[in-house]
Amino acid sequence: MASFEITGGRKLHGEIVPQGAKNEALQVLCAVLLTQEKVRIEHVPDIRDVNKLIDLLKLLGVSVREDHSAACESGRTFEFEADRVNLDVLHSPDYREQAGTLRGSIMLVGPLLARFGTAVVPQPGGDKIGRRRLDTHFIGMERLGAEVEYKRGAYIVNAKKLKGTYMLLDEASVTGTANIIMAAVMARGTTTIMNAACEPYVYQLCNMLNSMGARISGVGSNLLTIRGVKELHGCTHRLLPDMIEVGSFIGMAAMTQSDLTIKNAQVQHLGLIPQVFRRLGIEVWQRGDDLYIPAQEHYEIERFMDGSIMTVADAPWPGFTPDLISIALVVATQAKGSVLIHQKMFESRLFFVDKLIDMGAQIILCDPHRATVIGLDREHKLRGVRMASPDIRAGVALLIAALSADGTSRIDNIEQIDRGYQHIDERLRRLGADIRRV
């Protein structure tokens, strides 16, 4: 098991390019199964979860070729060709083991069902951040005419022919919406999805599918209409920059009093992210498609117009993404003022705050969903401690805390961080951070 050893207190400086979006990658990589023609995907991040999914596609018989001539700092380019998919692999121990360690494997169901009429996926793994139910996925498949059976730790889904229908999703699940879209694009007739997730990841997936010959309208809204087609074709698709990385770098710059430029941030797809960090007192300037965060000695949390304490809460898009709640919380520890952090969607995501308290932060954990942060305004710096990363986003929040702390910190279980952040230690060293992998 690897660890990061970080000596904090260094100011960073320079430019950083966000990787390709992890959550988008996990969707569009599954979509290559919808056609036997070549699909080229650019800006693919070199992270554990994405690499696991690529290995899973190879196991299924998908031909995968990396175009090394197109590689860059922020991602890679691959060509996929799913013309020789071996469905027998779905019942093999290797497939069960590999798919079971990756939550993104659930999104193989939609494309496999659409093209081959059958899919198998074990109960998937992923972050331990609370209940993450899969009902939306499988209720949607059943509405399209599939039969779902849970047997010996795996979901087995079969359908002779999918048929379009109207459905109102019980929750605006991003992965559930993506899975149902991929199942519906080749269903007979028209599918209408109400209360669809409208995150940029789903927007990108729909645009990719339309470029492959799908007929999806309402893209970017919560009402999607999908007219089924007989087949899809190849395409070239480029991933957006990872908005979670962009938000993480904004928080890192503020905590370490650093002068940082985030290049090619695709600001129009960031939603409320810059606005929420500005309400925490952080200066975020837009320069074309870049974001510039100047070094700040102090930053002060705003209050609501009636003078009451600021609340930062997550919500489905276009609300503030839950993946950045951990970052907002750690940033608030060194701000002037107080804020209530309300994590509505996952009941275990705030449990990492005990590690911040060990570092000297003033945080009251009200319940599994809410924490009040009393900012220290840098009067008392955090101190280096040894800790472990419980999940991807909390791990990076702890990394940001360690970069700003006095002394040396050690973060264990950094495999969690590697699941979502590409070569983060190397990239931070180029900015001047004192971090090494041990």
DAWOPE-V137962 format. One record per backbone hydrogen bond with DSSP energy under -1.0 kcal/mol. NH is the residue of the N-H (numbers start at 1). CO is the residue of the C=O. E is the energy in kcal/mol with one decimal. If there is no record, write none. Layout:
BEGIN
[[NH:CO:E] [NH:CO:E]]
END
This chain:
BEGIN
[[4:411:-2.3] [5:436:-2.8] [6:409:-2.8] [7:434:-2.2] [8:407:-2.4] [9:403:-2.0] [13:431:-2.0] [14:259:-1.4] [16:261:-2.3] [20:74:-1.3] [21:240:-2.5] [25:21:-2.4] [26:22:-2.0] [28:24:-2.6] [29:25:-2.3] [31:27:-1.4] [33:30:-1.7] [34:31:-2.0] [35:32:-1.1] [39:80:-2.5] [40:235:-2.9] [41:78:-2.6] [42:237:-2.9] [44:76:-3.1] [47:45:-1.3] [48:418:-2.0] [51:47:-2.6] [52:48:-2.4] [53:49:-1.8] [54:50:-2.3] [55:51:-2.2] [56:52:-1.9] [57:53:-2.2] [58:54:-2.2] [59:55:-2.2] [60:56:-1.5] [61:58:-1.6] [62:57:-2.4] [63:81:-2.6] [65:79:-2.5] [67:77:-2.6] [68:66:-1.2] [70:67:-1.5] [71:68:-1.2] [72:75:-2.2] [75:72:-1.1] [76:44:-2.3] [78:41:-2.4] [79:65:-2.8] [80:39:-2.9] [81:63:-2.1] [86:60:-3.1] [89:86:-1.2] [90:87:-1.3] [91:88:-1.6] [92:89:-2.3] [96:92:-2.1] [97:93:-2.6] [98:94:-2.6] [99:95:-2.8] [100:96:-1.6] [102:99:-1.3] [105:102:-1.5] [106:103:-1.8] [107:104:-1.7] [108:105:-1.9] [109:106:-1.4] [112:108:-2.1] [113:109:-2.7] [114:110:-2.4] [115:111:-2.2] [116:112:-2.6] [117:113:-1.1] [119:157:-2.3] [121:155:-2.2] [123:153:-2.3] [129:127:-1.2] [138:134:-1.6] [139:135:-3.1] [140:136:-1.7] [141:137:-1.7] [142:138:-2.4] [143:139:-2.2] [144:140:-1.3] [145:142:-1.5] [146:141:-2.4] [147:158:-3.1] [149:156:-2.4] [151:154:-2.9] [154:151:-1.0] [155:121:-3.2] [156:149:-3.5] [157:119:-3.0] [158:147:-2.2] [159:117:-2.3] [163:144:-2.7] [164:188:-3.4] [167:192:-2.5] [169:194:-2.4] [173:171:-2.3] [177:173:-2.5] [178:174:-2.4] [179:175:-2.5] [180:176:-2.3] [181:177:-2.5] [182:178:-2.3] [183:179:-1.7] [184:180:-2.1] [185:181:-1.5] [187:184:-1.6] [188:162:-2.5] [191:226:-3.0] [192:165:-2.4] [193:224:-2.8] [194:167:-2.9] [196:222:-2.3] [203:199:-2.1] [204:200:-2.6] [205:201:-2.2] [206:202:-2.6] [207:203:-2.1] [208:204:-2.4] [209:205:-2.7] [210:206:-2.6] [211:207:-1.8] [213:210:-1.2] [214:209:-2.6] [217:225:-2.7] [221:218:-2.3] [224:193:-2.3] [225:217:-2.2] [226:191:-3.4] [227:215:-2.6] [228:189:-2.8] [229:185:-2.3] [233:212:-2.8] [237:40:-3.0] [239:42:-2.2] [242:19:-2.8] [246:242:-2.1] [247:243:-2.3] [248:244:-2.1] [249:245:-2.6] [250:246:-1.9] [251:247:-2.1] [252:248:-2.3] [253:249:-2.3] [254:250:-1.9] [255:251:-2.4] [256:252:-2.0] [257:254:-1.0] [258:253:-2.7] [259:12:-1.4] [260:293:-2.6] [261:14:-2.2] [262:291:-3.4] [263:16:-2.3] [265:289:-2.5] [269:266:-2.4] [270:267:-1.9] [273:270:-1.9] [276:272:-2.8] [277:273:-1.9] [278:274:-2.0] [279:275:-1.8] [281:278:-1.8] [282:277:-2.1] [285:292:-2.8] [287:290:-2.7] [290:287:-2.1] [291:262:-2.3] [292:285:-3.3] [293:260:-3.2] [301:336:-2.6] [302:279:-2.9] [304:308:-2.3] [307:304:-2.5] [312:340:-2.6] [314:342:-1.4] [315:320:-2.1] [319:316:-2.6] [324:321:-1.6] [325:322:-1.3] [328:324:-2.5] [329:325:-2.2] [330:326:-2.0] [331:327:-2.3] [332:328:-1.8] [334:331:-1.2] [335:332:-1.1] [336:299:-2.4] [339:373:-1.8] [340:310:-2.6] [341:371:-3.3] [342:312:-2.9] [343:369:-3.1] [348:129:-1.9] [353:350:-1.8] [355:352:-1.6] [357:353:-2.5] [358:354:-1.8] [359:355:-1.0] [360:357:-1.4] [361:356:-2.4] [364:372:-2.8] [366:364:-1.1] [366:370:-1.4] [367:370:-1.5] [371:341:-2.4] [372:364:-2.7] [373:339:-2.8] [374:362:-2.7] [375:337:-2.6] [376:333:-2.3] [377:335:-1.9] [379:376:-2.4] [383:359:-2.4] [384:406:-2.9] [387:410:-2.8] [389:412:-2.5] [395:391:-2.2] [396:392:-1.7] [397:393:-2.1] [398:394:-2.4] [399:395:-1.8] [400:396:-2.5] [401:397:-2.2] [402:398:-2.5] [403:399:-2.0] [404:400:-1.2] [406:382:-3.1] [409:6:-3.1] [410:385:-1.9] [411:4:-2.6] [412:387:-3.1] [414:2:-1.3] [416:413:-1.7] [418:414:-2.5] [420:417:-1.7] [421:417:-1.9] [427:423:-2.3] [428:424:-2.1] [429:425:-2.0] [430:426:-1.5] [432:429:-1.3] [433:428:-2.3] [436:5:-2.0] [438:3:-2.9]]
END
